[in-house]
Structures are given as C-alpha cells and as structure tokens.
Amino acid sequence: MALQRSLTFWDVFALALGQIIGSGIMVLVGIAIDFTGDAIPYAFLLSAVLSTVKQLPVAFMGSAMPATGGLYVYCKRVLGPRAGFFYLAILLITHILIALFALGFAQYALALVPALNARAAALGVLVLFYLVNLVGVKEAAIVQRVMIVVLLCGLSALIAYGILEVDYTRFTNTATLLPNGWYGFGLACVVLSFATGGAQFVSELGGEMRRPERDLPLAMLGATAVAALFYTAVSVVAVGILPLEQTAGKPLAEVARAVLPPGVYVAFVVGAGMFALTTSINSTFSWATKSVLIACEDGWLPRGLAVVNARFNTPHRLLTCLLVLGAAPVAAGWDLRYIIMLGGGLVFVYDALPLIAAFLLPGRLPEVFAGARMPMRAGTLKTVSVAGIVVLLVQGALSFSDIDRLGWQLVGAYIALVLLYIRVRAPFAARARATDAAGGLSG
C-alpha cells in the first residue's frame, strides 16, 4: 500500500494547528480559570512547554523514520508488534470524541440560528468533512488552511479588542493567582494539556508528505509554538477584564460577548467558535485512519477494511467506520460522560508508549537513529524522553485523581479487553507478517 506524497509543509502545519486549536480554547479556558484563577496565562505557557517536551522525541522519530501511521509504526518497529497494536487500540477508543466536536459545533450554530435541530447540525458537519476527506487528503488540507486563517482572525479580533482593557496588576496579585493553591494550578495544566497537545498526530501522515524528514518536526513544533502564543494572549483577555465569577467555568464565547461589539461577536462565534471545532473534525478525519490502515495490513484487523479508493487515493472504508463511530452517539443521543472520562484517562497511557520507543530507539535501531534529519544526541533523546514520561506520570496522577470508581472500572475493563484481543489475534498477525515476508523474498 502506497499513498501519494502530496502534502506540503503548510498543509501539514495547518492540519497540526487545527488539531491543537480546537474545542479546547473555546471550552477549557473557563474550566482552567475555575481551577487557577488569574494564573491561567502561566498555566497555558507551562502546559505548552510540557507539550513540547513530550513532542520532541516524537518529532525526532518522525525525522528518522517517517511513515503512514507514524506513531503506530514507531512503536511497532522499536517495541514490537504487540506493543504497537496495544498503542493503537488504546488510541482508537478516543476517536469517539469526534462526536463531542460535532455537538460543540451544533451548540454554536444554535446560538446563531435557534431554529436549527442540534442533532441534525452535528450529523451534518460530520458528513460534510467525511466527504471532504473522502475526496482526498490534499483537498482536506486546502480546506483546513482556509479555516485556520479564519480561525486565527477570529481569535486576533478578541485579542485586539480586549488587550488594552486588561488590568495587568491581576497577574501579580498573589491573592487571585492561585485561589486553589498549587494543586489547582496543576489541575489547570492537566486540563490545558488537552488544548496545547495534539500536533504529534500529524506524524500519521508521514507517508503522504513530500519532505517528511524536514517538514514533520517543523510543523509539529511550530504549530505548538504558534498555538501557545495565541492561547496565552487570549487567556490574558479572558481573565484580565471581567471578575473571576463571570469567567470561571464559562466558555470563551461569554467573554467575547462582553468584549466585542455585536457584529464582531457574531463573526467571532462563526470564525473562532465554529471553525475551532470544524478544524478539529477535519484534522481527525485526515489522520485517524492511517495507523488503522497499516494495522490491517499487519493482520491485527481485517484486511478488507484497508482498501484505498483508486480514484481519490483515500481509505474510504475506514473513513466510513470513523464516520459511524462519531455519528452513532450523536444519532442515538447517548450520554458521553463516561466515554469522555475513559478517553481522558487513557490519553496518558497511549502517550507514554511513543516516548518509551524514542528512549529505546538508539539502542534497538541504531541505523535509523543515525539517519535522522533532526539533530539530537542519543543521550539528549533519552533525557527528553524520560522528562516527557515524568510529565505524563504527573499529569496522569492528577487526572486520575478526579476520576470516580466507574471511570477506573471502564479504563481497566477496556485495557483488559485489548490485552485479551492481542493474545487471541497475535497468531493471525504473525502468519500475516510471515506471508508478507515470504512474498517479499519470492518477489
């Protein structure tokens, strides 16, 4: 299976930025303010730094062995096939959260057109970006670039209107900086890690980039830096004008309503609110099928799913599965509370595996390590990988401290199910690899 190498640096950068600047900036700002008050700009900056620490080893591996399904391939090649599929299976369950992006879009659409049916709007936006990605990843990237420009203009409008109205003394007042102490600040950083992270997933598109060895690390790290600048500036406005009781726990749209003129506010809701969610939907459709495509070829999943459309060069069956996965909770009106809880807890599990792979890369694949385009010594790579794992452990401990017993049971049950599936399916996957190897030798 070979996909066309059509993506430029700016295509990948737009997809990475759209993955980062999504629902987080519109929803999580108020939650983080509730945790840490006026210290939220500091929490955003620290969260972005920590996200960069976690992404550096992944960026290095992307420059060393770019591939379609990058993160799965990295884990598979360094840690072995079973560990690779374990990573993918833990990641897969979180794709159901695409339903949340669609429902969030519907809420903003209803704010402008109250007569809309929320469920129909959510399903409609999912189908729209399914069709965009069905036509081709290049076309999806072009749409993403347009939406990113509009999104950044919307956030820039909020910054421009509000930045001169901010009371900057609030960011040095210890009484309001840490209302819930350092624990609250830590929880805010955990919450915001979901807003500042995500760029690493564009490594899934390594096989479709024209110059992945160079573009992948630059796009990941550059998109995180740009997002951090916008996030910090927006959070200064979000917390620096209104009293905390008017912003804590509230979405960013509430702050925008108080700061922006009515006409500009409507443009903000469309350009920033709705496009923040649609860029996340589009980006997820762009990358989420790639690792699954490779796992099908490796025998872990039915190979019939891994069919690439001859005309558009897209995995139409897997894209359809992703559409069904996201649309089912919306159509059925399911309560997603515990699915969110499950995804939030598992993110720290699957994020750790690529960091472990990066730590072991110099010893297990020395020729791959030596050929990396991104310069980094083996000792430095190992140090940064360990630092990223420590960050994940701390963030995971804080995150799990807020999960109830049912959440723990769901996390444990899913991991047990995955391990059982790997044990049962492993012989089939081994035979598939052996068959491929034999075919390669005979060819």
Protein Blocks (a to p, Z undefined) as FASTA:
>chain_A
ZZddfbcfklmmmmmmmmmmmmklmmmmmmmmmmnommlmmmmmmmmmmmmmmmmmmmmm
mmmmgcehklmmmmmmmnojklmmmmmmmmmmmmmmmmmmmmmmmmmmmmmmmmbcfklm
mmmmmmmmmmmmmnomklmmmmmmmmmmmmmmmmmmmmmmmmmmpcfklmmcmklmmmno
jmlmmmmmmmmmmmmgojlmmmmmmmmcfblmlmmmmmmmmmmmmmmmmmmmmmmmmmmm
bcfklmgopafklmmmmmpcfklmmmmmmmmmmmmmmmmmmmmmmmmmmmmmmmmmnopa
cfklmcccfklopafklmmmmmmmmmmmmmnopafklmmmmmmmmmmmmmmmmmmmmmmm
mmmmmmlmmmpmbgcdfklmmmmmmmmmmmmmmmmmmmmmmpcfklmmmmmmmmmmmmmm
mmmmmmmmmmmmmmmmmmmmmZZ
